[in-house]
Amino acid sequence: MATETKEKEKEKEKTKSPGTSAKGFQPLGDRVMVTYIEELDRTAGGIYVPDTAKEKPQRGTVQATGEDVKTLKVGQQVLFDKYSGTKLKIEDEDCLILKEEDVLGVFTTT
């Protein structure tokens, strides 16, 4: 019986999603690493918007996922709440670590 349970545990580990890493960072559990997508510097009318007047970005691209993430994949563009997650700077690029539940939606067209 003991060998049967060990075999079942090995099977579970094989089917378990391994998660992905990016830039030397591996999110744990149900967390994802997202990089920001820059918003336009000009309005539709052609007016320049300075950095100080811009809102926090709410759109980003998934760069890495934890092993418990089920609905998101690397490369998807996602929408998230303005004040969610933890900011992180890796290789001079601003990143955000979010829980999967903090992602509000996935863009189907880019």
MODELLER restraints for C-alpha pairs under 7 A, 6 or more apart:
rsr = mdl.restraints
at = mdl.atoms
rsr.add(forms.Gaussian(group=physical.xy_distance, feature=features.Distance(at['CA:17:A'], at['CA:67:A']), mean=5.35, stdev=0.5))
rsr.add(forms.Gaussian(group=physical.xy_distance, feature=features.Distance(at['CA:17:A'], at['CA:68:A']), mean=6.98, stdev=0.5))
rsr.add(forms.Gaussian(group=physical.xy_distance, feature=features.Distance(at['CA:18:A'], at['CA:67:A']), mean=4.92, stdev=0.5))
rsr.add(forms.Gaussian(group=physical.xy_distance, feature=features.Distance(at['CA:19:A'], at['CA:65:A']), mean=5.16, stdev=0.5))
rsr.add(forms.Gaussian(group=physical.xy_distance, feature=features.Distance(at['CA:19:A'], at['CA:66:A']), mean=4.65, stdev=0.5))
rsr.add(forms.Gaussian(group=physical.xy_distance, feature=features.Distance(at['CA:19:A'], at['CA:67:A']), mean=4.02, stdev=0.5))
rsr.add(forms.Gaussian(group=physical.xy_distance, feature=features.Distance(at['CA:20:A'], at['CA:26:A']), mean=6.54, stdev=0.5))
rsr.add(forms.Gaussian(group=physical.xy_distance, feature=features.Distance(at['CA:20:A'], at['CA:64:A']), mean=5.01, stdev=0.5))
rsr.add(forms.Gaussian(group=physical.xy_distance, feature=features.Distance(at['CA:20:A'], at['CA:65:A']), mean=5.15, stdev=0.5))
rsr.add(forms.Gaussian(group=physical.xy_distance, feature=features.Distance(at['CA:20:A'], at['CA:66:A']), mean=6.53, stdev=0.5))
rsr.add(forms.Gaussian(group=physical.xy_distance, feature=features.Distance(at['CA:21:A'], at['CA:64:A']), mean=4.84, stdev=0.5))
rsr.add(forms.Gaussian(group=physical.xy_distance, feature=features.Distance(at['CA:21:A'], at['CA:65:A']), mean=6.74, stdev=0.5))
rsr.add(forms.Gaussian(group=physical.xy_distance, feature=features.Distance(at['CA:22:A'], at['CA:63:A']), mean=6.03, stdev=0.5))
rsr.add(forms.Gaussian(group=physical.xy_distance, feature=features.Distance(at['CA:22:A'], at['CA:64:A']), mean=5.52, stdev=0.5))
rsr.add(forms.Gaussian(group=physical.xy_distance, feature=features.Distance(at['CA:26:A'], at['CA:64:A']), mean=6.77, stdev=0.5))
rsr.add(forms.Gaussian(group=physical.xy_distance, feature=features.Distance(at['CA:26:A'], at['CA:66:A']), mean=6.77, stdev=0.5))
rsr.add(forms.Gaussian(group=physical.xy_distance, feature=features.Distance(at['CA:27:A'], at['CA:33:A']), mean=6.63, stdev=0.5))
rsr.add(forms.Gaussian(group=physical.xy_distance, feature=features.Distance(at['CA:27:A'], at['CA:64:A']), mean=6.82, stdev=0.5))
rsr.add(forms.Gaussian(group=physical.xy_distance, feature=features.Distance(at['CA:27:A'], at['CA:65:A']), mean=5.83, stdev=0.5))
rsr.add(forms.Gaussian(group=physical.xy_distance, feature=features.Distance(at['CA:27:A'], at['CA:66:A']), mean=4.71, stdev=0.5))
rsr.add(forms.Gaussian(group=physical.xy_distance, feature=features.Distance(at['CA:28:A'], at['CA:66:A']), mean=4.68, stdev=0.5))
rsr.add(forms.Gaussian(group=physical.xy_distance, feature=features.Distance(at['CA:28:A'], at['CA:67:A']), mean=6.73, stdev=0.5))
rsr.add(forms.Gaussian(group=physical.xy_distance, feature=features.Distance(at['CA:29:A'], at['CA:66:A']), mean=4.95, stdev=0.5))
rsr.add(forms.Gaussian(group=physical.xy_distance, feature=features.Distance(at['CA:29:A'], at['CA:67:A']), mean=5.60, stdev=0.5))
rsr.add(forms.Gaussian(group=physical.xy_distance, feature=features.Distance(at['CA:29:A'], at['CA:68:A']), mean=4.94, stdev=0.5))
rsr.add(forms.Gaussian(group=physical.xy_distance, feature=features.Distance(at['CA:30:A'], at['CA:66:A']), mean=5.45, stdev=0.5))
rsr.add(forms.Gaussian(group=physical.xy_distance, feature=features.Distance(at['CA:30:A'], at['CA:67:A']), mean=6.81, stdev=0.5))
rsr.add(forms.Gaussian(group=physical.xy_distance, feature=features.Distance(at['CA:30:A'], at['CA:68:A']), mean=4.76, stdev=0.5))
rsr.add(forms.Gaussian(group=physical.xy_distance, feature=features.Distance(at['CA:30:A'], at['CA:69:A']), mean=4.86, stdev=0.5))
rsr.add(forms.Gaussian(group=physical.xy_distance, feature=features.Distance(at['CA:30:A'], at['CA:99:A']), mean=5.77, stdev=0.5))
rsr.add(forms.Gaussian(group=physical.xy_distance, feature=features.Distance(at['CA:30:A'], at['CA:100:A']), mean=5.65, stdev=0.5))
rsr.add(forms.Gaussian(group=physical.xy_distance, feature=features.Distance(at['CA:31:A'], at['CA:65:A']), mean=6.24, stdev=0.5))
rsr.add(forms.Gaussian(group=physical.xy_distance, feature=features.Distance(at['CA:31:A'], at['CA:66:A']), mean=5.36, stdev=0.5))
rsr.add(forms.Gaussian(group=physical.xy_distance, feature=features.Distance(at['CA:31:A'], at['CA:69:A']), mean=6.91, stdev=0.5))
rsr.add(forms.Gaussian(group=physical.xy_distance, feature=features.Distance(at['CA:31:A'], at['CA:97:A']), mean=6.57, stdev=0.5))
rsr.add(forms.Gaussian(group=physical.xy_distance, feature=features.Distance(at['CA:31:A'], at['CA:98:A']), mean=5.39, stdev=0.5))
rsr.add(forms.Gaussian(group=physical.xy_distance, feature=features.Distance(at['CA:31:A'], at['CA:99:A']), mean=4.31, stdev=0.5))
rsr.add(forms.Gaussian(group=physical.xy_distance, feature=features.Distance(at['CA:31:A'], at['CA:100:A']), mean=5.58, stdev=0.5))
rsr.add(forms.Gaussian(group=physical.xy_distance, feature=features.Distance(at['CA:32:A'], at['CA:62:A']), mean=6.79, stdev=0.5))
rsr.add(forms.Gaussian(group=physical.xy_distance, feature=features.Distance(at['CA:32:A'], at['CA:64:A']), mean=5.74, stdev=0.5))
rsr.add(forms.Gaussian(group=physical.xy_distance, feature=features.Distance(at['CA:32:A'], at['CA:65:A']), mean=4.43, stdev=0.5))
rsr.add(forms.Gaussian(group=physical.xy_distance, feature=features.Distance(at['CA:32:A'], at['CA:66:A']), mean=6.07, stdev=0.5))
rsr.add(forms.Gaussian(group=physical.xy_distance, feature=features.Distance(at['CA:32:A'], at['CA:97:A']), mean=5.70, stdev=0.5))
rsr.add(forms.Gaussian(group=physical.xy_distance, feature=features.Distance(at['CA:32:A'], at['CA:98:A']), mean=5.36, stdev=0.5))
rsr.add(forms.Gaussian(group=physical.xy_distance, feature=features.Distance(at['CA:32:A'], at['CA:99:A']), mean=6.27, stdev=0.5))
rsr.add(forms.Gaussian(group=physical.xy_distance, feature=features.Distance(at['CA:32:A'], at['CA:100:A']), mean=6.45, stdev=0.5))
rsr.add(forms.Gaussian(group=physical.xy_distance, feature=features.Distance(at['CA:33:A'], at['CA:62:A']), mean=5.92, stdev=0.5))
rsr.add(forms.Gaussian(group=physical.xy_distance, feature=features.Distance(at['CA:33:A'], at['CA:63:A']), mean=5.51, stdev=0.5))
rsr.add(forms.Gaussian(group=physical.xy_distance, feature=features.Distance(at['CA:33:A'], at['CA:64:A']), mean=5.10, stdev=0.5))
rsr.add(forms.Gaussian(group=physical.xy_distance, feature=features.Distance(at['CA:33:A'], at['CA:65:A']), mean=6.37, stdev=0.5))
rsr.add(forms.Gaussian(group=physical.xy_distance, feature=features.Distance(at['CA:33:A'], at['CA:95:A']), mean=6.68, stdev=0.5))
rsr.add(forms.Gaussian(group=physical.xy_distance, feature=features.Distance(at['CA:33:A'], at['CA:96:A']), mean=5.68, stdev=0.5))
rsr.add(forms.Gaussian(group=physical.xy_distance, feature=features.Distance(at['CA:33:A'], at['CA:97:A']), mean=4.66, stdev=0.5))
rsr.add(forms.Gaussian(group=physical.xy_distance, feature=features.Distance(at['CA:33:A'], at['CA:98:A']), mean=6.49, stdev=0.5))
rsr.add(forms.Gaussian(group=physical.xy_distance, feature=features.Distance(at['CA:34:A'], at['CA:60:A']), mean=5.75, stdev=0.5))
rsr.add(forms.Gaussian(group=physical.xy_distance, feature=features.Distance(at['CA:34:A'], at['CA:61:A']), mean=5.32, stdev=0.5))
rsr.add(forms.Gaussian(group=physical.xy_distance, feature=features.Distance(at['CA:34:A'], at['CA:62:A']), mean=4.49, stdev=0.5))
rsr.add(forms.Gaussian(group=physical.xy_distance, feature=features.Distance(at['CA:34:A'], at['CA:63:A']), mean=5.48, stdev=0.5))
rsr.add(forms.Gaussian(group=physical.xy_distance, feature=features.Distance(at['CA:34:A'], at['CA:95:A']), mean=5.63, stdev=0.5))
rsr.add(forms.Gaussian(group=physical.xy_distance, feature=features.Distance(at['CA:34:A'], at['CA:96:A']), mean=5.11, stdev=0.5))
rsr.add(forms.Gaussian(group=physical.xy_distance, feature=features.Distance(at['CA:34:A'], at['CA:97:A']), mean=6.36, stdev=0.5))
rsr.add(forms.Gaussian(group=physical.xy_distance, feature=features.Distance(at['CA:35:A'], at['CA:60:A']), mean=5.29, stdev=0.5))
rsr.add(forms.Gaussian(group=physical.xy_distance, feature=features.Distance(at['CA:35:A'], at['CA:61:A']), mean=5.41, stdev=0.5))
rsr.add(forms.Gaussian(group=physical.xy_distance, feature=features.Distance(at['CA:35:A'], at['CA:62:A']), mean=6.68, stdev=0.5))
rsr.add(forms.Gaussian(group=physical.xy_distance, feature=features.Distance(at['CA:35:A'], at['CA:63:A']), mean=6.76, stdev=0.5))
rsr.add(forms.Gaussian(group=physical.xy_distance, feature=features.Distance(at['CA:35:A'], at['CA:94:A']), mean=6.44, stdev=0.5))
rsr.add(forms.Gaussian(group=physical.xy_distance, feature=features.Distance(at['CA:35:A'], at['CA:95:A']), mean=4.60, stdev=0.5))
rsr.add(forms.Gaussian(group=physical.xy_distance, feature=features.Distance(at['CA:35:A'], at['CA:96:A']), mean=6.27, stdev=0.5))
rsr.add(forms.Gaussian(group=physical.xy_distance, feature=features.Distance(at['CA:36:A'], at['CA:57:A']), mean=6.70, stdev=0.5))
rsr.add(forms.Gaussian(group=physical.xy_distance, feature=features.Distance(at['CA:36:A'], at['CA:59:A']), mean=6.17, stdev=0.5))
rsr.add(forms.Gaussian(group=physical.xy_distance, feature=features.Distance(at['CA:36:A'], at['CA:60:A']), mean=4.28, stdev=0.5))
rsr.add(forms.Gaussian(group=physical.xy_distance, feature=features.Distance(at['CA:36:A'], at['CA:61:A']), mean=6.57, stdev=0.5))
rsr.add(forms.Gaussian(group=physical.xy_distance, feature=features.Distance(at['CA:36:A'], at['CA:95:A']), mean=6.64, stdev=0.5))
rsr.add(forms.Gaussian(group=physical.xy_distance, feature=features.Distance(at['CA:37:A'], at['CA:59:A']), mean=5.78, stdev=0.5))
rsr.add(forms.Gaussian(group=physical.xy_distance, feature=features.Distance(at['CA:37:A'], at['CA:60:A']), mean=4.86, stdev=0.5))
rsr.add(forms.Gaussian(group=physical.xy_distance, feature=features.Distance(at['CA:37:A'], at['CA:61:A']), mean=6.91, stdev=0.5))
rsr.add(forms.Gaussian(group=physical.xy_distance, feature=features.Distance(at['CA:39:A'], at['CA:57:A']), mean=6.93, stdev=0.5))
rsr.add(forms.Gaussian(group=physical.xy_distance, feature=features.Distance(at['CA:41:A'], at['CA:48:A']), mean=5.90, stdev=0.5))
rsr.add(forms.Gaussian(group=physical.xy_distance, feature=features.Distance(at['CA:41:A'], at['CA:49:A']), mean=5.38, stdev=0.5))
rsr.add(forms.Gaussian(group=physical.xy_distance, feature=features.Distance(at['CA:42:A'], at['CA:48:A']), mean=4.42, stdev=0.5))
rsr.add(forms.Gaussian(group=physical.xy_distance, feature=features.Distance(at['CA:42:A'], at['CA:49:A']), mean=5.50, stdev=0.5))
rsr.add(forms.Gaussian(group=physical.xy_distance, feature=features.Distance(at['CA:56:A'], at['CA:82:A']), mean=6.26, stdev=0.5))
rsr.add(forms.Gaussian(group=physical.xy_distance, feature=features.Distance(at['CA:57:A'], at['CA:82:A']), mean=6.92, stdev=0.5))
rsr.add(forms.Gaussian(group=physical.xy_distance, feature=features.Distance(at['CA:58:A'], at['CA:79:A']), mean=5.63, stdev=0.5))
rsr.add(forms.Gaussian(group=physical.xy_distance, feature=features.Distance(at['CA:58:A'], at['CA:80:A']), mean=5.29, stdev=0.5))
rsr.add(forms.Gaussian(group=physical.xy_distance, feature=features.Distance(at['CA:58:A'], at['CA:81:A']), mean=6.18, stdev=0.5))
rsr.add(forms.Gaussian(group=physical.xy_distance, feature=features.Distance(at['CA:58:A'], at['CA:82:A']), mean=5.60, stdev=0.5))
rsr.add(forms.Gaussian(group=physical.xy_distance, feature=features.Distance(at['CA:59:A'], at['CA:77:A']), mean=6.96, stdev=0.5))
rsr.add(forms.Gaussian(group=physical.xy_distance, feature=features.Distance(at['CA:59:A'], at['CA:78:A']), mean=5.70, stdev=0.5))
rsr.add(forms.Gaussian(group=physical.xy_distance, feature=features.Distance(at['CA:59:A'], at['CA:79:A']), mean=4.69, stdev=0.5))
rsr.add(forms.Gaussian(group=physical.xy_distance, feature=features.Distance(at['CA:59:A'], at['CA:80:A']), mean=6.41, stdev=0.5))
rsr.add(forms.Gaussian(group=physical.xy_distance, feature=features.Distance(at['CA:60:A'], at['CA:77:A']), mean=5.54, stdev=0.5))
rsr.add(forms.Gaussian(group=physical.xy_distance, feature=features.Distance(at['CA:60:A'], at['CA:78:A']), mean=5.50, stdev=0.5))
rsr.add(forms.Gaussian(group=physical.xy_distance, feature=features.Distance(at['CA:60:A'], at['CA:79:A']), mean=6.69, stdev=0.5))
rsr.add(forms.Gaussian(group=physical.xy_distance, feature=features.Distance(at['CA:61:A'], at['CA:75:A']), mean=5.77, stdev=0.5))
rsr.add(forms.Gaussian(group=physical.xy_distance, feature=features.Distance(at['CA:61:A'], at['CA:76:A']), mean=5.62, stdev=0.5))
rsr.add(forms.Gaussian(group=physical.xy_distance, feature=features.Distance(at['CA:61:A'], at['CA:77:A']), mean=4.45, stdev=0.5))
rsr.add(forms.Gaussian(group=physical.xy_distance, feature=features.Distance(at['CA:61:A'], at['CA:78:A']), mean=6.17, stdev=0.5))
rsr.add(forms.Gaussian(group=physical.xy_distance, feature=features.Distance(at['CA:62:A'], at['CA:73:A']), mean=6.88, stdev=0.5))
rsr.add(forms.Gaussian(group=physical.xy_distance, feature=features.Distance(at['CA:62:A'], at['CA:74:A']), mean=4.98, stdev=0.5))
rsr.add(forms.Gaussian(group=physical.xy_distance, feature=features.Distance(at['CA:62:A'], at['CA:75:A']), mean=5.25, stdev=0.5))
rsr.add(forms.Gaussian(group=physical.xy_distance, feature=features.Distance(at['CA:62:A'], at['CA:76:A']), mean=5.56, stdev=0.5))
rsr.add(forms.Gaussian(group=physical.xy_distance, feature=features.Distance(at['CA:62:A'], at['CA:77:A']), mean=6.45, stdev=0.5))
rsr.add(forms.Gaussian(group=physical.xy_distance, feature=features.Distance(at['CA:63:A'], at['CA:74:A']), mean=5.27, stdev=0.5))
rsr.add(forms.Gaussian(group=physical.xy_distance, feature=features.Distance(at['CA:63:A'], at['CA:75:A']), mean=6.26, stdev=0.5))
rsr.add(forms.Gaussian(group=physical.xy_distance, feature=features.Distance(at['CA:64:A'], at['CA:74:A']), mean=5.82, stdev=0.5))
rsr.add(forms.Gaussian(group=physical.xy_distance, feature=features.Distance(at['CA:69:A'], at['CA:100:A']), mean=6.61, stdev=0.5))
rsr.add(forms.Gaussian(group=physical.xy_distance, feature=features.Distance(at['CA:76:A'], at['CA:106:A']), mean=6.92, stdev=0.5))
rsr.add(forms.Gaussian(group=physical.xy_distance, feature=features.Distance(at['CA:77:A'], at['CA:106:A']), mean=5.89, stdev=0.5))
rsr.add(forms.Gaussian(group=physical.xy_distance, feature=features.Distance(at['CA:77:A'], at['CA:107:A']), mean=5.52, stdev=0.5))
rsr.add(forms.Gaussian(group=physical.xy_distance, feature=features.Distance(at['CA:78:A'], at['CA:103:A']), mean=6.74, stdev=0.5))
rsr.add(forms.Gaussian(group=physical.xy_distance, feature=features.Distance(at['CA:78:A'], at['CA:105:A']), mean=5.72, stdev=0.5))
rsr.add(forms.Gaussian(group=physical.xy_distance, feature=features.Distance(at['CA:78:A'], at['CA:106:A']), mean=4.41, stdev=0.5))
rsr.add(forms.Gaussian(group=physical.xy_distance, feature=features.Distance(at['CA:78:A'], at['CA:107:A']), mean=5.85, stdev=0.5))
rsr.add(forms.Gaussian(group=physical.xy_distance, feature=features.Distance(at['CA:79:A'], at['CA:103:A']), mean=6.07, stdev=0.5))
rsr.add(forms.Gaussian(group=physical.xy_distance, feature=features.Distance(at['CA:79:A'], at['CA:104:A']), mean=5.48, stdev=0.5))
rsr.add(forms.Gaussian(group=physical.xy_distance, feature=features.Distance(at['CA:79:A'], at['CA:105:A']), mean=5.30, stdev=0.5))
rsr.add(forms.Gaussian(group=physical.xy_distance, feature=features.Distance(at['CA:79:A'], at['CA:106:A']), mean=6.26, stdev=0.5))
rsr.add(forms.Gaussian(group=physical.xy_distance, feature=features.Distance(at['CA:80:A'], at['CA:102:A']), mean=6.29, stdev=0.5))
rsr.add(forms.Gaussian(group=physical.xy_distance, feature=features.Distance(at['CA:80:A'], at['CA:103:A']), mean=4.71, stdev=0.5))
rsr.add(forms.Gaussian(group=physical.xy_distance, feature=features.Distance(at['CA:80:A'], at['CA:104:A']), mean=5.16, stdev=0.5))
rsr.add(forms.Gaussian(group=physical.xy_distance, feature=features.Distance(at['CA:81:A'], at['CA:102:A']), mean=6.93, stdev=0.5))
rsr.add(forms.Gaussian(group=physical.xy_distance, feature=features.Distance(at['CA:84:A'], at['CA:98:A']), mean=6.93, stdev=0.5))
rsr.add(forms.Gaussian(group=physical.xy_distance, feature=features.Distance(at['CA:84:A'], at['CA:102:A']), mean=6.77, stdev=0.5))
rsr.add(forms.Gaussian(group=physical.xy_distance, feature=features.Distance(at['CA:85:A'], at['CA:96:A']), mean=6.06, stdev=0.5))
rsr.add(forms.Gaussian(group=physical.xy_distance, feature=features.Distance(at['CA:85:A'], at['CA:97:A']), mean=5.29, stdev=0.5))
rsr.add(forms.Gaussian(group=physical.xy_distance, feature=features.Distance(at['CA:85:A'], at['CA:98:A']), mean=4.49, stdev=0.5))
rsr.add(forms.Gaussian(group=physical.xy_distance, feature=features.Distance(at['CA:86:A'], at['CA:96:A']), mean=5.50, stdev=0.5))
rsr.add(forms.Gaussian(group=physical.xy_distance, feature=features.Distance(at['CA:86:A'], at['CA:97:A']), mean=5.12, stdev=0.5))
rsr.add(forms.Gaussian(group=physical.xy_distance, feature=features.Distance(at['CA:86:A'], at['CA:98:A']), mean=6.76, stdev=0.5))
rsr.add(forms.Gaussian(group=physical.xy_distance, feature=features.Distance(at['CA:87:A'], at['CA:95:A']), mean=5.88, stdev=0.5))
rsr.add(forms.Gaussian(group=physical.xy_distance, feature=features.Distance(at['CA:87:A'], at['CA:96:A']), mean=4.65, stdev=0.5))
rsr.add(forms.Gaussian(group=physical.xy_distance, feature=features.Distance(at['CA:87:A'], at['CA:97:A']), mean=6.51, stdev=0.5))
rsr.add(forms.Gaussian(group=physical.xy_distance, feature=features.Distance(at['CA:88:A'], at['CA:94:A']), mean=5.95, stdev=0.5))
rsr.add(forms.Gaussian(group=physical.xy_distance, feature=features.Distance(at['CA:88:A'], at['CA:95:A']), mean=5.05, stdev=0.5))
rsr.add(forms.Gaussian(group=physical.xy_distance, feature=features.Distance(at['CA:88:A'], at['CA:96:A']), mean=5.84, stdev=0.5))
rsr.add(forms.Gaussian(group=physical.xy_distance, feature=features.Distance(at['CA:89:A'], at['CA:95:A']), mean=5.78, stdev=0.5))
